[in-house]
Amino acid sequence: MSREGGNWQCYDIEFRKLLERGEAQWGCTHLELYLRAKLQGNVKSGNDNNKSGNTRWPVGAGITSPFGDLPYLVTETTPLPQGQKKLSPPENDVNYYSNSNTPVKVDRLGYWLKGYNIKMYNYLVNGFKYGFDVGFRGSVHHNTVDNILSAKTKPDIVRQKIQNEINANRFVGPFDSKPFTEMQLSPLGLAEKKMPGTYRMIHHLSFPEGSSINDNIPQDKCNVQYASIHNAIELIKTVGRKSFCAKTDISSAFRIINIKKSQYKLFGFMWEGKYYYDKNLQMGCSSSCQIFENFSTAIEWIAKNKALIPNIVHILDDFMIVDKTEDGCKKKLERFLAICKDMDIPISKEKTFQPSQVMSFVGYEIDTRLMEVRLPIDKLAKCHNLITVVLQKEKNH
């Protein structure tokens, strides 16, 4: 276990107490104690009469395991069930850090993924180490492009978004000439978000038709199978009526995924006479969903198998946790967020919601008291307005 940046003296003291009670075993990291030690740092006792000088956990922290029959983290040293073979990760799998254009700590990701499908383990760990392959299998199209009208009519917004990406170490530029001998350019555009006056910048990777980036990514690199609202419904039915739901969302989603350096040349663009290129996965790339889904599926596996959160479902970057009680749901959400923090996976605070019996999830409103799924009021109002407009047009004709 890494001993950097944590309150390991307190971990040792409390772990030995659990050993005495038979609630832990040597060679198995205790998840709750580990996360406290890692994330809280040293917490000194406020009792001046504490002659032992031992560091103690904060009042109310407790050491009772909330994990049921498995109070410890399952690691590579944990005895395996009879008949199950141990998957050996590649050598030196966690002795490095990821590229600077992704926040994800590949060493911590590799640690939590011990025991995962070995093929996907290698895919994800090597992907964050060296960059992910977007699947492009064609020739670079030497071209000049004109940006989309939506971008040209709002230059200040585009300019600021480009600068934000440069500051995040995802865009590189400006250059007076092409930074690569072979470099494909695709046009920029803007699309308005749900909130009026806010925009998402688009890199149109399906242009030009026939020789675009997306035209040269095979279909098998684009196929992806998501969970759906039906999976969330089945999960709630399993847990039962009046269960509690909490949810959270990985911030920036595709943009935290770094791509192979050899493919930077595929994602070029021009703005105000200067050249730029992108180093991260883009929403407009046809293979992005498959790549990100592989990552988020692994995070769900970690939640189920290492944080022992059995009732969790994800749809791309959205995660929902279900539990019988509000307190149990809250604790599981806290464990999930703590593990994400340990791996430096960015979480959207605005899209993280504490346990409730009424929860919006991927565009639907779920009510566990009534055991029903409905459209939110704002969507119903929008549908009503659209129907009214259509009926009015028909009436006028």
C-alpha positions in Angstrom: 0.0 0.0 0.0 1.3 3.5 -0.9 2.2 5.4 2.3 2.3 8.8 0.7 -0.1 11.6 1.9 -2.0 9.8 4.6 -2.6 9.2 8.3 -1.1 5.7 8.4 -0.3 5.6 12.1 -4.0 5.8 12.8 -4.7 3.2 10.1 -2.4 0.8 11.8 -3.9 1.3 15.3 -7.5 0.9 14.1 -6.7 -2.0 11.8 -5.2 -3.9 14.7 -8.4 -3.3 16.7 -10.4 -4.9 13.9 -7.9 -7.8 13.7 -8.5 -8.5 17.4 -12.3 -8.6 16.8 -11.9 -10.8 13.7 -13.2 -8.1 11.4 -10.1 -7.8 9.3 -7.2 -10.0 8.1 -3.6 -9.6 7.2 -2.9 -8.9 3.6 -6.2 -7.3 3.0 -6.5 -3.6 3.0 -9.5 -2.3 4.9 -11.3 0.0 2.5 -13.0 2.4 5.0 -9.8 2.9 7.1 -7.7 3.2 3.9 -9.8 6.0 2.5 -9.9 7.9 5.8 -6.1 7.6 6.1 -5.6 8.6 2.5 -8.0 11.5 2.3 -8.2 13.0 5.8 -4.5 13.1 6.6 -3.3 13.5 10.1 -5.9 14.3 12.7 -4.6 15.1 16.2 -6.6 14.3 19.3 -8.0 17.4 21.0 -7.4 15.8 24.4 -4.3 17.3 26.0 -4.3 14.5 28.6 -3.6 11.9 26.0 -0.3 10.8 27.3 0.2 8.1 24.6 0.5 10.8 21.9 -1.4 8.5 19.5 -3.3 10.1 16.7 -7.0 9.4 16.8 -9.8 9.6 14.3 -12.2 12.5 14.6 -15.1 12.3 17.0 -18.0 10.4 15.4 -15.8 8.8 12.7 -16.2 5.4 14.2 -14.5 2.2 13.0 -17.6 0.0 12.5 -17.4 -1.5 9.1 -20.4 -0.7 6.9 -19.5 -3.5 4.4 -21.5 -6.4 5.8 -19.8 -9.8 5.4 -16.7 -8.4 3.7 -15.3 -5.6 5.9 -12.0 -5.5 4.0 -10.9 -4.4 0.5 -10.5 -7.3 -1.9 -6.9 -7.2 -3.2 -4.5 -9.4 -5.0 -3.7 -11.2 -1.7 -7.3 -12.0 -0.9 -8.0 -15.7 -1.0 -10.0 -16.4 -4.1 -13.2 -18.4 -4.3 -12.7 -22.1 -5.1 -12.2 -22.6 -8.8 -11.5 -18.9 -9.6 -8.2 -18.2 -11.2 -6.1 -15.2 -10.3 -5.5 -12.7 -13.1 -2.0 -11.4 -13.1 -1.6 -7.7 -14.2 1.3 -6.8 -16.4 4.7 -6.2 -14.7 5.4 -2.7 -13.3 1.8 -1.9 -13.9 1.4 0.9 -11.3 4.8 2.5 -11.1 4.1 5.5 -13.3 1.7 8.5 -13.6 -0.5 9.4 -16.5 0.1 12.1 -19.1 -0.5 15.7 -18.0 -3.4 16.1 -20.3 -5.5 13.8 -18.3 -6.2 14.2 -14.5 -6.6 10.4 -14.0 -3.8 8.9 -11.9 -3.0 5.7 -13.8 -1.2 4.2 -10.9 -4.3 4.5 -8.7 -6.5 3.2 -11.5 -4.3 0.2 -11.9 -4.4 -0.4 -8.1 -8.2 -0.4 -7.9 -8.5 -2.5 -11.1 -6.5 -5.5 -9.7 -8.6 -8.6 -10.5 -10.4 -7.0 -13.4 -10.6 -8.6 -16.8 -6.9 -8.7 -17.8 -7.6 -7.6 -21.4 -9.5 -4.5 -20.3 -7.1 -3.9 -17.4 -4.2 -3.6 -20.0 -6.4 -1.6 -22.4 -7.2 1.0 -19.7 -3.9 1.2 -17.9 -1.9 1.4 -21.1 -4.4 3.8 -22.6 -4.0 6.3 -19.8 -0.2 5.8 -19.9 0.4 6.1 -23.6 -2.9 7.5 -25.0 -6.0 5.8 -26.4 -6.2 4.7 -30.0 -9.3 6.3 -31.7 -9.3 3.6 -34.4 -8.4 5.8 -37.4 -7.3 3.5 -40.3 -7.2 5.8 -43.3 -4.9 8.4 -44.8 -4.6 11.9 -43.7 -6.6 14.3 -45.9 -4.6 17.4 -46.7 -7.2 20.1 -46.8 -8.2 23.6 -46.0 -11.5 24.2 -44.2 -13.9 27.0 -43.4 -15.4 27.1 -40.0 -19.1 26.7 -39.5 -21.2 29.9 -39.5 -22.3 29.4 -35.8 -18.6 29.8 -34.8 -17.8 32.7 -37.1 -20.8 34.7 -35.8 -19.7 34.3 -32.2 -15.9 34.7 -32.3 -15.5 35.9 -28.7 -17.1 32.7 -27.4 -14.9 30.5 -29.6 -11.8 32.4 -28.7 -12.5 31.9 -25.0 -13.3 28.2 -25.3 -10.0 27.7 -27.2 -8.1 29.5 -24.5 -9.8 27.4 -21.8 -8.7 24.2 -23.6 -5.2 25.5 -23.9 -5.1 26.3 -20.2 -6.3 22.7 -19.5 -3.4 21.4 -21.6 -5.8 19.8 -24.1 -5.4 22.1 -27.1 -2.0 23.1 -28.4 -1.4 26.3 -30.4 -1.4 28.8 -32.0 1.0 28.0 -34.8 1.7 30.1 -37.8 2.1 27.0 -39.9 1.1 23.4 -39.6 2.9 21.7 -36.7 2.8 18.4 -38.4 3.9 17.5 -42.0 0.7 15.5 -42.3 -2.2 17.2 -40.5 -6.0 16.9 -41.1 -8.1 20.0 -40.4 -11.8 19.9 -39.4 -14.1 22.9 -39.0 -15.3 24.4 -35.7 -18.8 25.2 -34.8 -21.0 26.1 -31.8 -24.1 24.4 -30.5 -26.4 25.9 -27.9 -26.8 24.0 -24.7 -29.9 23.4 -22.7 -29.4 26.6 -20.8 -30.0 29.6 -23.2 -26.9 31.6 -23.9 -24.5 28.8 -23.2 -22.7 26.9 -26.0 -20.7 23.8 -26.6 -17.9 24.0 -29.1 -18.0 21.4 -31.9 -15.2 19.9 -33.9 -16.9 18.7 -37.0 -15.0 15.4 -37.6 -17.5 14.1 -40.2 -16.3 16.8 -42.7 -15.5 16.5 -45.5 -17.9 13.7 -46.4 -16.0 10.6 -47.7 -12.6 11.5 -46.3 -13.4 12.8 -42.8 -11.9 11.4 -39.6 -15.1 9.5 -38.8 -15.3 8.1 -42.3 -12.0 6.3 -41.6 -12.8 4.8 -38.2 -14.2 1.2 -38.7 -17.7 0.4 -37.4 -16.4 -2.1 -34.9 -14.5 0.7 -33.1 -17.8 2.7 -32.8 -20.2 0.0 -31.6 -21.2 0.3 -28.0 -23.9 -1.1 -25.7 -25.1 1.2 -23.0 -27.2 0.5 -20.0 -30.6 2.2 -20.1 -33.3 3.6 -17.9 -34.7 0.1 -17.8 -31.6 -1.1 -16.0 -32.1 1.6 -13.4 -35.7 0.6 -13.0 -34.8 -3.1 -12.5 -32.2 -2.1 -9.9 -34.8 -0.1 -8.0 -37.3 -3.0 -8.2 -34.7 -5.3 -6.8 -33.9 -3.0 -3.8 -37.6 -2.3 -3.3 -40.2 0.4 -2.8 -39.2 3.6 -1.0 -35.6 2.9 -1.6 -33.2 5.9 -1.8 -31.2 7.0 -4.9 -28.1 9.1 -5.1 -26.4 10.1 -8.3 -23.2 11.7 -9.6 -21.5 12.5 -12.9 -18.0 12.4 -14.2 -17.1 15.9 -15.2 -15.8 16.7 -18.7 -16.3 13.0 -19.6 -14.6 12.4 -23.0 -12.2 15.3 -22.4 -10.4 13.5 -19.5 -9.4 10.7 -22.0 -6.0 11.3 -23.6 -5.3 10.0 -27.1 -2.1 8.6 -28.7 0.5 11.2 -29.6 0.7 9.8 -33.1 -2.9 10.7 -33.6 -2.7 14.4 -32.6 -2.3 15.2 -36.3 -5.8 14.0 -37.0 -7.5 16.6 -34.8 -6.3 19.9 -36.2 -8.3 23.1 -36.8 -7.7 26.7 -37.8 -8.9 29.8 -36.0 -8.2 33.4 -37.0 -5.4 32.3 -39.4 -3.6 30.1 -36.8 -3.2 26.3 -36.5 -4.1 24.2 -33.4 -4.6 20.6 -32.5 -6.4 18.6 -29.9 -4.8 16.0 -27.6 -7.9 14.5 -26.0 -11.0 12.6 -26.9 -13.8 14.6 -28.5 -17.6 14.3 -28.5 -17.7 14.4 -32.3 -15.4 11.4 -32.8 -17.3 8.3 -33.7 -15.2 6.0 -31.4 -15.4 8.2 -28.3 -18.5 6.6 -26.8 -17.0 3.1 -27.0 -13.7 4.3 -25.4 -15.3 6.2 -22.6 -17.9 3.4 -22.0 -15.0 1.0 -21.4 -13.6 3.4 -18.8 -16.9 4.0 -17.0 -17.8 0.3 -17.0 -14.5 -0.3 -15.2 -15.4 2.4 -12.6 -18.7 0.6 -12.0 -16.8 -2.7 -11.5 -14.5 -1.0 -9.0 -17.5 0.4 -7.1 -19.1 -3.1 -6.9 -16.1 -5.1 -6.2 -13.7 -2.8 -4.2 -16.1 -0.3 -2.6 -18.7 -3.0 -2.2 -21.6 -1.0 -3.7 -23.7 -3.7 -5.2 -26.6 -1.6 -6.4 -25.0 0.9 -8.8 -25.7 1.5 -12.5 -24.1 3.9 -15.0 -25.1 5.3 -18.3 -22.0 6.7 -19.9 -20.8 9.3 -17.4 -23.9 9.3 -15.1 -23.8 7.0 -12.0 -26.8 6.2 -9.8 -26.6 4.3 -6.4 -29.6 2.7 -4.8 -30.0 1.5 -1.2 -32.8 0.5 1.2 -31.9 3.3 3.6 -31.0 7.0 3.3 -27.9 6.6 5.5 -26.8 3.5 3.6 -27.1 5.3 0.3 -25.2 8.3 1.6 -22.3 6.2 2.9 -22.1 4.3 -0.5 -22.1 7.6 -2.4 -19.3 8.9 -0.1 -17.3 5.8 -0.7 -17.7 6.1 -4.5 -16.7 9.8 -4.4 -13.7 9.0 -2.2 -12.4 6.3 -4.6 -12.9 8.7 -7.6 -10.9 11.3 -5.7 -8.2 8.8 -5.0 -7.9 8.3 -8.8 -8.3 12.0 -9.5 -11.4 11.3 -11.6 -13.2 14.7 -11.7 -16.7 14.8 -10.4 -19.3 17.4 -11.2 -20.5 19.0 -8.0 -23.5 20.5 -9.7 -24.7 17.0 -10.9 -24.0 15.2 -7.6 -27.2 14.7 -5.5 -27.6 13.3 -2.1 -30.1 10.4 -1.4 -33.7 11.0 -2.3 -36.8 9.0 -3.1 -37.4 11.2 -6.1 -34.5 11.5 -8.5 -33.9 12.7 -12.1 -31.7 10.3 -14.0 -30.8 10.6 -17.7 -33.8 12.7 -18.5 -36.4 10.8 -16.5 -37.8 11.4 -13.0 -37.8 8.3 -10.8 -40.2 8.1 -7.8 -39.5 5.1 -5.6 -42.4 5.9 -3.3 -45.0 5.5 -6.1 -42.7 3.2 -8.1 -43.1 5.1 -11.2 -41.0 6.8 -13.9 -42.2 10.0 -15.5 -41.0 12.9 -17.6 -39.9 16.0 -15.6 -42.2 19.0 -15.5 -39.9 21.1 -17.7 -39.9 18.4 -20.4 -43.7 18.1 -20.2 -44.0 21.9 -20.6 -41.7 21.9 -23.6 -43.7 19.1 -25.2 -46.9 20.9 -24.5 -45.6 24.1 -26.1 -44.4 22.2 -29.2 -47.7 20.5 -29.6 -49.5 23.8 -29.2 -47.4 25.4 -31.9 -48.0 22.5 -34.3 -51.8 22.6 -33.7 -51.9 26.3 -34.2 -50.1 26.0 -37.5 -52.6 23.4 -38.7 -55.5 25.5 -37.5 -54.2 28.5 -39.5 -54.0 26.4 -42.6 
